[in-house]
Amino acid sequence: MKTDISSTKPAYLDFINQQLQVSQNLENNLLVIDLFAGCGGMALGFEAAGFQTAGYEMLEDACATYRHNLSGSCNQVILTLNTDFIKKADVIIGGPPCQPFSVSGHQKGLKDSRDGFPIFIDAVDRCRPQIAIFENVRGMLFRNKTYFEEIVLALRNLNYIVEWEILNAAHYGVPQRRERLFCVAHKGGWNWPKKTHFYSPYTAGEALGELAFLAPSNSKFLTAGMDQYISKYEKASKCVTPRDLHLNIPSRTVTCRNLSAPTGDMLRIRLPDGRRRRLTVREGARLQSFPDWFEFKGSEESQCNQIGNAVPPILARVIASSVKVYLESCKQPASIIAG
Ligand SMILES: C[S@@+](CC[C@H](N)C(=O)[O-])C[C@H]1O[C@@H](n2cnc3c(N)ncnc32)[C@H](O)[C@@H]1O
């Protein structure tokens, strides 16, 4: 069934600006606790859907970005099992640290000192929200399957129904083929958001517009040495098409590494004159569906990290809308809600 809006696809910037409008007055609205909040990509989607957010994040720059752009507060804190946070929340969302699970990480799961899941589960236990959602890399479902099952069991032991899906951001209007695992602990009646752009996704070219043909004065061009390294890398990884940004399709996944580090798989644009340059912070943000009014704080590297780590706000927005519908259904008598 075709559920997209291909025949009336609005210009990309109009689309994200329209979807991600945030009211300044959300104080009396349903409260979302946002754990491991980063710069607030997930929170932006929730605020745009009318929720009030309270973020918890350890990095100063990310907190500064959150506070500058969002209506909600962001507490700068290193989350532990003893962190004291607001207890009366309807929703908990979170992006517990994903280093243990990424393909390039060491995959130590619970034994990794950077692991955030015990903290996330403990917060759900203490707050007992109507719904809790975490996001992580898709690899968690495969290489860390046993650990993932432990997490699911822990949430089920708190009397939640637990469901998960790998969502591709491009199917929801993000110009990027970013696949991430979303896991939802709910009380019954949760429905995943319907794909809105499955047949007609936004392309990288539509997202970047004229930026893709410009060479700003601070452009970082690939050197001859980097060109050589990249071609060796592409040969070794049996890459059929060069990994430049292709403007006629959605981008490949935007990560901290491929935005900020000069590596073989970095995201780069080939200019009409043949030179290749790295993406700017704003271009990375556009591919992640941050509107141009959203300003990032900190050094360039810090901004790239905040962007690469974020849940694309447009994807967060559709999830938040499903949460809203779900919470409405929770208003029914408790007997109707499956335990
Ligand atoms: C994947 S990012 C979250 C992205 C966020 N959901 C968004 O959409 O922008 C994970 C964040 O967790 C933060 N973090 C990791 N361990 C933490 C801890 N113990 N306490 C607080 N923040 C932590 C990191 O600094 C990072 O910003």
The ligand as a Gaussian input file, in Angstrom:
#p B3LYP/6-31G(d) Opt

LIG

0 1
 C       23.685000       8.389000      21.171000
 S       23.916000       9.872000      22.026000
 C       22.248000      10.374000      22.291000
 C       21.674000      11.179000      21.182000
 C       20.329000      11.803000      21.480000
 N       19.317000      10.818000      21.755000
 C       19.874000      12.689000      20.344000
 O       18.898000      12.339000      19.676000
 O       20.495000      13.730000      20.111000
 C       24.381000       9.322000      23.623000
 C       24.736000      10.452000      24.588000
 O       24.901000       9.870000      25.885000
 C       25.840000      10.667000      26.600000
 N       26.290000       9.873000      27.741000
 C       26.998000       8.709000      27.732000
 N       27.155000       8.240000      28.991000
 C       26.538000       9.126000      29.805000
 C       26.341000       9.189000      31.210000
 N       26.798000       8.240000      32.023000
 N       25.655000      10.234000      31.710000
 C       25.155000      11.197000      30.903000
 N       25.305000      11.192000      29.576000
 C       25.982000      10.171000      29.019000
 C       26.894000      10.968000      25.564000
 O       27.630000      12.118000      25.918000
 C       26.040000      11.175000      24.297000
 O       25.782000      12.537000      24.094000

